[in-house]
Every structure is written in structure tokens, then in C-alpha cells.
Amino acid sequence: MHDSTSKAPRDSQNRWYTVATALTAFLVLAAVAIWRSHGAAESQDTDRPASAASPVLLAPPANLGSCPEPETAGQQGRPPNPSNRSAANGAASSAASLEVPEFPQSLQIGQIEPVQGAYRIRLCQALSPAAPYPIYGVDGTDCGGCGEAHWRHMRPLPFQPYAQGEYVDPGRIPHIAKYRLRVDDQLNLVFRLTRRETTKPYELNVGDSIRIESLTDANLDREQLIIQPDGMITLRLLGQVRAARRTVEELRQELESRYTKYYKVPAITVTPLEVNTKLKDLRDTVDSREGIGGQSIEVRVVPDGTVQLPKLGSVPAQGLTLEELKAEIDARYHQDIQGIEVTPILAQRAPRYAYVLGEVDTPGRYELTGPTTVSQAIAMSGGWRNGANLRQIVIFRRGEDWRLLATRLDLNGALLGKRPAPSDEIWIRDSDIVLVPKSAILVTAEFIDLVFQQCIYGVLPFQGVSVNISSLTSL
């Protein structure tokens, strides 16, 4: 008679082992299928006829240094004979008809080895700072109208013309043709006196200082009269006389006309002593020679897209270039204050960030300090994790009117080294979200682990057996 209580755990244990074995077989078959598909794609990219092979046989010139000849090499200018000398000689004779480009005189030639029906030259170290040549590569803009360049479009490229000098970066075209200001950009506004002659007579302002003289009666003289805040000055016999918003000649004629009541020939002279006090007040406002030096102020573009300036208040700045902002500020100051111009200098750019989420090593926010592509953003986040779906990388973006845009990219071949010039390797912009999703097999594995390991097995009190589905092992 068998014990029914001991039979139930054994049956349960057998069922779990059966489930684990079936899942293991399924995952192994899926891995084999994926491996075969990748192998087929790689062979499709790399297998090409010998006539399309880019390397050509270059005969080494004489007297180019002491690069050692390989033991199996024949005479100079002929390919080595590693195992089948006749086959190598036949290939060399067929390649001898190819056009031989001019060979740099700063190089040493080493071994010539066969590669898929053609020959590739293995160069020794260059004798000059120039890099070894030829270097075969792919130019993403030159594939003969094929759309996207592949490894089969390799050709000689000036890949490293400056050798050790490459680390300083070659001169490139600017990132953008015109930089337009944005919120949180910090500007340094430098104020400068123009010293240019004005096109119209100067009008006296509040705070200006003048001298009044009379050749007829010295008692009418006033050495230093300051124009009052109401624009008036006080004179003997006349009392209050308006001086603001009048030219010196207009004020003189006004005083001459009024003094004729008391003098037949008053002979009044008006001499300006201190003028353009508005400009002086503005200079005093921005004067920081006791601090950082010069006459300048630092301003920041606030969220409404404006900057705050002395006397002008809010001035629109967002979306303008530095030249356009200078013209706007100068025009506004010119309406009221003569003899000043402002030069805006971009002191610090507003920070720009990209957000990388999903199956990457370190998700988070990363600052964009220069032009950045999707692959570079993934590299900043530590690279992709095992199980990431590199064929469906999603980019979320906000348009100029804040509408949501999205696209999906396939960088699997590029990140695995199979696509040298991927068309999906786009530039990202500020506030872009780069989402690296999970692959289908990873989603399935996590689903199985969640349902069986954490739910079913975590709730039901099984004894004597524990199946770890996520690691596909039986404990």
C-alpha cells in the first residue's frame, strides 16, 4: 500500500521539472534561431565578389626602411606564399594589372597577404607623423546613390591625415549658422561711449549744469545753474524759466527776449558746463570698475524670454541673435540717451539635457555639451543592457510649439558593428527622451518570472522543490 500523502509532492515535483525542461528547450531553440539570423545578416554584409573588394595590391617601393620581410615572402613586390605558392602567385599576377596609386614615401612596407581574392598590404609603422596609408573606410555620404553606405562600399579614405595631431580635432563647420538666445542664457552687456557727433542739436536735460552771463549787467551772471527736476532754472528779474528740452540757442533767445523789458541790449550768453547727465546716470548704474572691471552688467534671459536693462526695463531677447539683440538695445537707448552703445556677449549657455531611459546601465538625465547622437547618448548612460531591443529605440521630442513628436530607430546593426553609416544615427536635441525598450525574449522571461516565481510559487506552499525560472535552473 502506497502512502498517498508522499505521492502528491512527487507528482508536483515532476510537473515542475517538466515545465522547466520545456521552457529551457524553447529558450535554447530561440537563441539558436536568433544566432542563425544574425549570422546570415553578417554574411550578407561581408560576402561580396572579389571584383568588389576594395584593397588592391601595392608593390612596395625600394629603399623604404628596414621593415622585416616575413619568412614566407618571395622576392620584393610579390605576395607571400604561406601554404599554396602557385595560388598566391596567380592572384598576384591577376592583381598586377590593377592601377597602383602613388605610394607615400614616408612609409615602410611589410607583408602582403591575400584577402578574398585580392591583396591587403600590412604596413609597418610610419616614419613620419602621418598615419599609415591607405586606410580603407566608409564615407556615409558617398555610396553611389545607394541610400545607406555599407561595408561593401569601403574605399581608401584620408581617415587620419594628422596622426598625433588628431586629438585637437580638425577644423569643422560651425554647429549652427546662427545662435539664437533662449531662456536661461546668461549675457554680459558691455556699455561703451560712442563719441559720435549727433545729427541734431543737443537738448538740455534735467540735471545739466549751465552758466548764464550778461555783458550789460554783471549782476545777472550765474556761474552754475543746475536744471531742476521740473526742468526750470531761476534767474534774477525773471524768476522761473524753462530750460529742459531746449537747445542752448533756444534758451539764449528766450532769455534775450525776456530781459529786453529791463535792458535795451541784454547781451545774454548761455554756456553748458555739464551735459548729457542721463548718459552719466546710466554709466554710474553699470559702472563696476571697482569690481570685475569695465562698464558692464550680467543679465539672464528669464522664462518670458526677456532681459532686464537699466532705464529700459524688459527687452525681448529669446530667439534673437546677438547682433539682433544689440540692434534692439541700441535703438531703444537711442530714443532717449545719446552717445551709448551696448555689446552683448554670451557668457554662459543655458544647460541642455537629454534623458536616457530603459535598458541602459545608468538611466538618467545627461547634459549635452556639444552635438550628440543617439549612440553617444546611450554611451553616456553606460551602454545598453543584455536583452535591450536595439531595433526599436524610441525618441520623444517636443516641437517649437511644444507638441509631442516621436520616432523609432533601428541601431542594432550599427551598435553591433554591421552598419558603418546608419541612417538612424540622428542628432538629439535639448529635452529629448531616448527610450531603449526591452526585447521580446526579455519581456517573456520577466513575465514568466513574475507569474510563476513570484505569484504562483510564492503563494502556493510547495515543499521540497524550488524552480528558479529566471535563471532556468532547478534547485
C-alpha positions as CSV (number, residue, x, y, z in Angstrom):
1,M,0.0,0.0,0.0
2,H,1.5,3.4,-1.0
3,D,1.3,6.5,1.0
4,S,-0.9,9.0,-0.8
5,T,0.5,11.9,1.2
6,S,4.0,11.3,-0.1
7,K,2.9,10.7,-3.7
8,A,1.4,14.2,-4.2
9,P,4.7,16.1,-3.6
10,R,6.5,13.8,-6.0
11,D,3.9,14.4,-8.7
12,S,4.1,18.1,-8.2
13,Q,7.9,17.9,-8.4
14,N,7.7,16.0,-11.7
15,R,5.3,18.6,-13.2
16,W,7.7,21.5,-12.3
17,Y,10.7,19.7,-13.8
18,T,8.7,19.1,-16.9
19,V,7.7,22.8,-17.2
20,A,11.3,23.9,-16.6
21,T,12.7,21.5,-19.2
22,A,10.1,22.6,-21.8
23,L,11.0,26.3,-21.1
24,T,14.7,25.6,-21.3
25,A,14.3,23.8,-24.7
26,F,12.2,26.7,-26.0
27,L,14.7,29.3,-25.0
28,V,17.6,27.3,-26.4
29,L,15.8,26.9,-29.8
30,A,15.0,30.7,-29.8
31,A,18.7,31.5,-29.1
32,V,19.8,29.3,-31.9
33,A,17.3,30.9,-34.4
34,I,18.5,34.4,-33.4
35,W,22.1,33.4,-33.7
36,R,21.5,32.0,-37.2
37,S,19.6,35.1,-38.3
38,H,22.5,37.3,-37.1
39,G,25.0,35.1,-38.9
40,A,23.0,35.3,-42.2
41,A,22.8,39.1,-42.0
42,E,26.5,39.4,-41.3
43,S,27.4,37.2,-44.2
44,Q,25.2,39.2,-46.4
45,D,27.1,42.4,-45.4
46,T,30.6,40.9,-45.6
47,D,30.4,38.4,-48.5
48,R,31.0,40.1,-51.8
49,P,32.7,39.2,-55.1
50,A,36.4,39.6,-55.3
51,S,35.9,42.2,-58.0
52,A,34.2,44.5,-55.4
53,A,37.0,44.1,-52.9
54,S,38.4,47.5,-52.1
55,P,42.0,46.6,-51.2
56,V,44.4,46.5,-54.1
57,L,47.9,45.1,-54.4
58,L,50.5,47.9,-53.9
59,A,54.1,47.0,-54.9
60,P,56.4,48.2,-52.2
61,P,58.9,50.8,-53.4
62,A,62.5,50.3,-52.9
63,N,64.6,51.7,-50.1
64,L,61.8,52.5,-47.6
65,G,63.4,51.4,-44.4
66,S,64.1,48.2,-42.6
67,C,60.7,46.6,-42.2
68,P,61.4,42.9,-41.9
69,E,60.2,40.6,-44.6
70,P,58.1,37.6,-43.5
71,E,59.8,34.2,-43.8
72,T,57.3,33.0,-46.4
73,A,57.5,36.1,-48.6
74,G,59.1,35.8,-52.0
75,Q,61.0,38.5,-53.8
76,Q,60.2,42.2,-53.4
77,G,56.9,43.2,-54.9
78,R,55.4,39.6,-54.8
79,P,52.9,38.2,-52.4
80,P,54.0,35.7,-49.7
81,N,53.4,32.0,-50.1
82,P,52.1,30.7,-46.8
83,S,50.8,27.4,-48.0
84,N,49.9,27.4,-51.7
85,R,52.6,29.4,-53.6
86,S,51.0,28.8,-57.0
87,A,47.6,30.1,-56.0
88,A,49.2,33.2,-54.4
89,N,51.4,33.8,-57.5
90,G,48.3,33.5,-59.7
91,A,46.4,36.0,-57.6
92,A,49.4,38.3,-57.7
93,S,49.7,38.2,-61.5
94,S,45.9,39.0,-61.8
95,A,46.2,41.9,-59.4
96,A,49.3,43.3,-61.1
97,S,47.1,44.9,-63.8
98,L,45.3,47.0,-61.2
99,E,46.1,50.6,-61.1
100,V,48.7,51.3,-58.4
101,P,48.2,54.7,-56.7
102,E,51.1,56.9,-55.7
103,F,52.7,55.5,-52.6
104,P,53.7,57.8,-49.7
105,Q,57.4,58.0,-49.4
106,S,57.2,58.2,-45.6
107,L,56.1,54.6,-45.2
108,Q,57.7,51.2,-44.8
109,I,56.1,48.2,-46.4
110,G,55.8,44.9,-44.6
111,Q,53.9,41.8,-45.5
112,I,51.3,41.4,-48.4
113,E,48.6,38.9,-47.5
114,P,45.7,37.5,-49.6
115,V,42.2,38.6,-48.6
116,Q,39.2,37.2,-50.6
117,G,40.9,37.1,-54.0
118,A,42.6,40.5,-53.6
119,Y,45.6,41.5,-51.5
120,R,45.9,43.7,-48.5
121,I,49.2,45.4,-47.5
122,R,50.2,45.2,-43.9
123,L,52.1,48.4,-43.3
124,C,54.8,48.9,-40.7
125,Q,55.0,52.0,-38.5
126,A,55.2,55.2,-40.5
127,L,58.5,57.1,-40.4
128,S,56.7,60.5,-40.3
129,P,53.8,61.9,-38.2
130,A,51.4,61.0,-41.0
131,A,49.3,57.9,-40.4
132,P,49.8,54.7,-42.4
133,Y,48.1,54.9,-45.8
134,P,45.9,53.6,-47.4
135,I,43.3,53.2,-44.7
136,Y,40.0,51.8,-46.1
137,G,36.8,53.1,-44.7
138,V,33.2,54.1,-45.4
139,D,32.0,57.7,-46.1
140,G,28.4,58.0,-45.1
141,T,27.7,60.5,-47.9
142,D,29.4,58.6,-50.7
143,C,27.9,55.3,-51.8
144,G,26.9,55.9,-55.4
145,G,23.3,56.7,-54.7
146,C,22.7,53.5,-52.7
147,G,20.9,55.3,-49.9
148,E,22.8,54.0,-46.9
149,A,26.5,53.0,-47.2
150,H,27.6,49.5,-46.0
151,W,30.9,47.9,-45.5
152,R,30.9,46.8,-49.1
153,H,31.4,50.4,-50.1
154,M,34.8,50.7,-48.5
155,R,37.4,52.7,-50.3
156,P,40.7,54.5,-49.4
157,L,40.0,57.5,-47.2
158,P,42.1,60.2,-45.6
159,F,41.0,58.7,-42.3
160,Q,43.8,60.0,-40.1
161,P,45.8,62.7,-42.0
162,Y,47.2,64.4,-39.0
163,A,48.2,61.4,-36.9
164,Q,49.2,62.6,-33.4
165,G,47.5,65.9,-34.1
166,E,44.1,64.3,-34.4
167,Y,43.4,64.8,-30.7
168,V,43.0,68.6,-31.1
169,D,40.1,67.9,-33.5
170,P,40.2,69.2,-37.1
171,G,38.5,72.4,-38.1
172,R,34.8,71.7,-38.8
173,I,31.9,73.9,-39.9
174,P,30.0,75.6,-37.0
175,H,27.4,73.6,-35.2
176,I,24.8,76.1,-36.2
177,A,24.9,79.0,-38.6
178,K,23.4,81.5,-36.1
179,Y,23.0,81.0,-32.4
180,R,19.6,82.3,-31.1
181,L,19.2,83.1,-27.5
182,R,17.0,81.0,-25.3
183,V,15.7,81.0,-21.7
184,D,18.5,80.9,-19.0
185,D,21.2,82.1,-21.4
186,Q,23.5,84.4,-19.4
187,L,24.7,87.6,-21.1
188,N,27.4,90.1,-20.3
189,L,26.4,93.5,-21.7
190,V,29.3,95.9,-22.2
191,F,28.5,99.6,-22.4
192,R,30.7,101.9,-24.5
193,L,30.6,105.6,-25.3
194,T,30.2,106.2,-29.0
195,R,31.8,109.7,-29.1
196,R,30.0,110.2,-32.4
197,E,28.5,113.6,-33.5
198,T,24.8,113.7,-33.2
199,T,22.6,114.7,-36.1
200,K,20.5,117.2,-34.2
201,P,21.3,119.9,-31.7
202,Y,21.6,118.8,-28.1
203,E,18.6,119.5,-25.8
204,L,19.2,120.3,-22.2
205,N,18.1,117.7,-19.7
206,V,17.2,117.7,-16.0
207,G,20.5,117.8,-14.0
208,D,22.5,119.5,-16.7
209,S,24.6,122.5,-15.5
210,I,24.8,125.8,-17.4
211,R,26.3,129.3,-17.0
212,I,24.4,132.5,-17.7
213,E,26.4,135.7,-18.4
214,S,25.4,139.2,-19.5
215,L,27.8,141.8,-21.0
216,T,25.4,144.6,-20.0
217,D,24.9,143.9,-16.3
218,A,27.3,141.6,-14.3
219,N,24.7,141.2,-11.6
220,L,22.7,138.9,-14.0
221,D,25.6,136.4,-14.2
222,R,25.0,132.9,-12.7
223,E,28.1,130.6,-12.6
224,Q,26.5,127.2,-12.2
225,L,22.8,126.7,-12.6
226,I,21.5,123.1,-12.4
227,I,18.3,122.4,-14.2
228,Q,15.8,121.4,-11.6
229,P,13.7,118.1,-11.8
230,D,10.8,120.2,-13.1
231,G,13.0,121.4,-16.0
232,M,13.2,125.0,-14.7
233,I,16.0,127.4,-13.7
234,T,15.8,130.5,-11.5
235,L,17.2,133.9,-12.7
236,R,17.2,137.4,-11.4
237,L,14.3,139.6,-12.5
238,L,12.8,136.7,-14.5
239,G,12.2,134.1,-11.8
240,Q,11.4,130.6,-13.2
241,V,12.4,129.9,-16.8
242,R,12.0,126.5,-18.5
243,A,15.4,125.2,-19.7
244,A,14.8,121.4,-20.2
245,R,14.1,120.1,-23.7
246,R,15.5,123.3,-25.2
247,T,18.7,123.8,-27.1
248,V,21.3,126.2,-25.8
249,E,20.4,128.7,-28.6
250,E,16.7,128.4,-27.9
251,L,17.3,129.1,-24.2
252,R,19.6,132.1,-25.1
253,Q,16.9,133.7,-27.4
254,E,14.3,133.1,-24.7
255,L,16.4,135.0,-22.1
256,E,17.2,137.8,-24.5
257,S,13.6,138.3,-25.3
258,R,12.6,138.4,-21.6
259,Y,15.4,140.7,-20.5
260,T,14.6,143.3,-23.1
261,K,11.9,144.5,-20.7
262,Y,14.8,145.7,-18.4
263,Y,17.7,146.3,-20.8
264,K,17.9,147.7,-24.2
265,V,20.7,145.2,-25.2
266,P,20.9,142.4,-22.6
267,A,23.7,140.6,-24.4
268,I,23.0,137.2,-22.8
269,T,25.3,134.2,-23.2
270,V,24.4,130.6,-22.2
271,T,27.4,128.2,-21.7
272,P,26.8,124.5,-21.0
273,L,29.0,123.2,-18.2
274,E,27.8,119.6,-17.7
275,V,25.5,118.0,-20.2
276,N,24.2,114.5,-21.1
277,T,23.5,113.7,-17.5
278,K,21.2,110.8,-18.5
279,L,24.2,109.1,-20.0
280,K,26.2,109.8,-16.9
281,D,23.5,108.3,-14.7
282,L,23.4,105.2,-16.9
283,R,27.2,104.8,-16.8
284,D,27.1,105.1,-13.0
285,T,24.5,102.4,-12.9
286,V,26.5,99.9,-14.9
287,D,29.9,101.0,-13.7
288,S,31.7,98.1,-12.0
289,R,35.3,99.2,-12.3
290,E,35.7,98.8,-8.6
291,G,34.6,95.1,-9.0
292,I,35.2,93.0,-12.1
293,G,36.2,96.0,-14.2
294,G,34.7,97.9,-17.1
295,Q,31.2,99.2,-17.5
296,S,29.0,96.1,-17.9
297,I,26.3,94.1,-16.3
298,E,25.3,90.5,-16.3
299,V,21.7,89.6,-17.2
300,R,19.9,86.3,-17.8
301,V,17.1,85.6,-20.2
302,V,14.1,85.0,-17.9
303,P,11.3,82.5,-18.7
304,D,9.2,85.1,-20.5
305,G,12.1,85.5,-23.0
306,T,13.2,89.0,-21.9
307,V,16.2,90.6,-20.2
308,Q,16.1,93.5,-17.7
309,L,18.2,96.6,-18.5
310,P,18.6,99.9,-16.7
311,K,16.1,102.5,-17.8
312,L,14.7,100.2,-20.5
313,G,13.1,97.5,-18.3
314,S,12.1,94.4,-20.2
315,V,13.7,93.9,-23.6
316,P,12.8,90.8,-25.8
317,A,15.7,88.5,-26.3
318,Q,14.6,85.0,-26.9
319,G,15.0,83.8,-30.5
320,L,17.3,86.7,-31.4
321,T,20.9,86.5,-32.4
322,L,23.5,88.6,-30.5
323,E,23.6,91.1,-33.4
324,E,19.8,91.4,-33.5
325,L,19.8,91.9,-29.7
326,K,22.5,94.6,-29.9
327,A,20.5,96.5,-32.6
328,E,17.3,96.3,-30.5
329,I,19.0,97.6,-27.3
330,D,20.9,100.4,-29.1
331,A,17.7,101.5,-30.8
332,R,15.8,101.7,-27.5
333,Y,18.6,103.6,-25.8
334,H,19.0,106.0,-28.7
335,Q,15.4,107.2,-28.3
336,D,16.3,108.8,-25.0
337,I,20.0,108.7,-24.4
338,Q,22.6,109.7,-27.0
339,G,26.2,108.5,-27.1
340,I,26.0,105.0,-25.8
341,E,26.0,101.6,-27.4
342,V,25.8,98.1,-25.9
343,T,27.6,94.9,-26.9
344,P,26.0,91.7,-25.7
345,I,28.4,88.8,-25.0
346,L,27.2,85.3,-24.4
347,A,28.8,84.5,-21.1
348,Q,27.2,81.1,-20.4
349,R,24.7,79.0,-22.4
350,A,21.6,77.6,-20.8
351,P,22.1,74.0,-19.9
352,R,20.8,71.4,-22.3
353,Y,19.8,67.9,-21.2
354,A,18.8,64.6,-22.7
355,Y,17.0,61.8,-20.8
356,V,18.0,58.2,-21.4
357,L,15.6,55.5,-20.1
358,G,15.0,51.8,-20.4
359,E,17.5,49.0,-20.8
360,V,20.7,51.0,-20.2
361,D,23.2,50.7,-17.5
362,T,22.6,54.1,-15.8
363,P,19.3,55.7,-16.8
364,G,19.0,59.4,-16.0
365,R,19.5,63.0,-17.2
366,Y,22.7,63.9,-19.1
367,E,23.9,67.3,-20.1
368,L,24.5,68.0,-23.8
369,T,27.8,69.9,-24.0
370,G,28.0,69.5,-27.8
371,P,26.4,67.9,-30.8
372,T,25.3,64.5,-29.6
373,T,23.8,61.5,-31.5
374,V,21.6,58.7,-30.1
375,S,24.5,56.3,-29.8
376,Q,26.5,58.9,-27.9
377,A,23.6,59.4,-25.5
378,I,23.4,55.6,-24.9
379,A,27.2,55.6,-24.3
380,M,26.8,58.4,-21.7
381,S,24.3,56.2,-19.9
382,G,26.8,53.4,-19.6
383,G,25.7,51.4,-22.7
384,W,22.8,49.0,-23.3
385,R,22.0,46.0,-21.2
386,N,21.7,42.4,-22.2
387,G,18.2,42.0,-23.6
388,A,17.8,45.5,-24.9
389,N,15.8,45.9,-28.1
390,L,18.2,48.0,-30.2
391,R,15.9,47.6,-33.3
392,Q,13.1,49.8,-31.8
393,I,14.8,52.7,-29.9
394,V,12.2,55.4,-29.4
395,I,12.9,59.1,-29.4
396,F,10.4,61.5,-27.8
397,R,10.8,65.2,-28.8
398,R,8.9,68.5,-28.3
399,G,8.4,70.8,-31.2
400,E,8.7,74.5,-31.4
401,D,5.1,74.8,-30.2
402,W,5.6,72.1,-27.5
403,R,3.7,69.5,-29.4
404,L,4.9,65.9,-28.9
405,L,6.9,64.2,-31.7
406,A,8.2,60.6,-31.7
407,T,10.2,58.4,-34.0
408,R,11.6,54.8,-33.8
409,L,15.1,53.9,-34.8
410,D,17.0,50.7,-35.7
411,L,20.5,50.9,-34.4
412,N,21.0,47.2,-33.9
413,G,23.3,46.8,-36.8
414,A,25.3,49.9,-36.1
415,L,25.9,49.1,-32.4
416,L,26.9,45.6,-33.4
417,G,29.4,46.9,-36.0
418,K,27.5,45.7,-39.0
419,R,26.3,49.1,-40.4
420,P,29.1,51.7,-40.8
421,A,26.9,54.6,-41.8
422,P,23.5,54.1,-40.2
423,S,20.8,56.5,-41.4
424,D,19.1,56.1,-38.0
425,E,22.0,57.6,-36.1
426,I,20.4,61.0,-35.8
427,W,21.3,64.1,-33.7
428,I,19.3,64.6,-30.5
429,R,18.2,68.0,-29.1
430,D,17.5,69.5,-25.8
431,S,14.9,67.7,-23.7
432,D,14.8,64.6,-26.0
433,I,13.9,61.3,-24.3
434,V,15.8,58.3,-25.6
435,L,14.0,55.1,-24.6
436,V,15.8,51.8,-25.1
437,P,12.9,49.2,-24.8
438,K,13.2,45.5,-23.7
439,S,13.4,42.8,-26.3
440,A,10.6,40.3,-26.6
441,I,12.5,37.5,-25.1
442,L,13.4,39.6,-22.0
443,V,9.7,40.6,-21.7
444,T,8.8,36.9,-21.8
445,A,11.4,35.9,-19.3
446,E,10.2,38.7,-16.9
447,F,6.6,37.6,-17.4
448,I,7.4,34.0,-16.6
449,D,9.4,35.0,-13.5
450,L,6.6,37.3,-12.3
451,V,3.8,34.8,-12.8
452,F,5.4,31.5,-11.8
453,Q,8.2,32.5,-9.5
454,Q,6.7,35.5,-7.6
455,C,3.0,34.7,-7.9
456,I,2.1,31.1,-8.2
457,Y,5.1,29.6,-6.5
458,G,5.2,32.5,-4.0
459,V,1.6,31.9,-2.9
460,L,1.3,28.1,-3.1
461,P,3.2,26.3,-0.3
462,F,5.2,23.8,-2.3
463,Q,7.6,21.7,-0.3
464,G,10.8,20.1,-1.4
465,V,11.3,21.7,-4.8
466,S,12.2,25.3,-5.9
467,V,12.3,26.2,-9.5
468,N,14.1,29.4,-10.4
469,I,12.6,30.3,-13.8
470,S,14.6,33.5,-14.4
471,S,17.9,31.6,-14.2
472,L,16.5,28.4,-15.8
473,T,17.9,26.2,-13.1
474,S,16.4,23.7,-10.6
475,L,17.4,23.9,-7.0
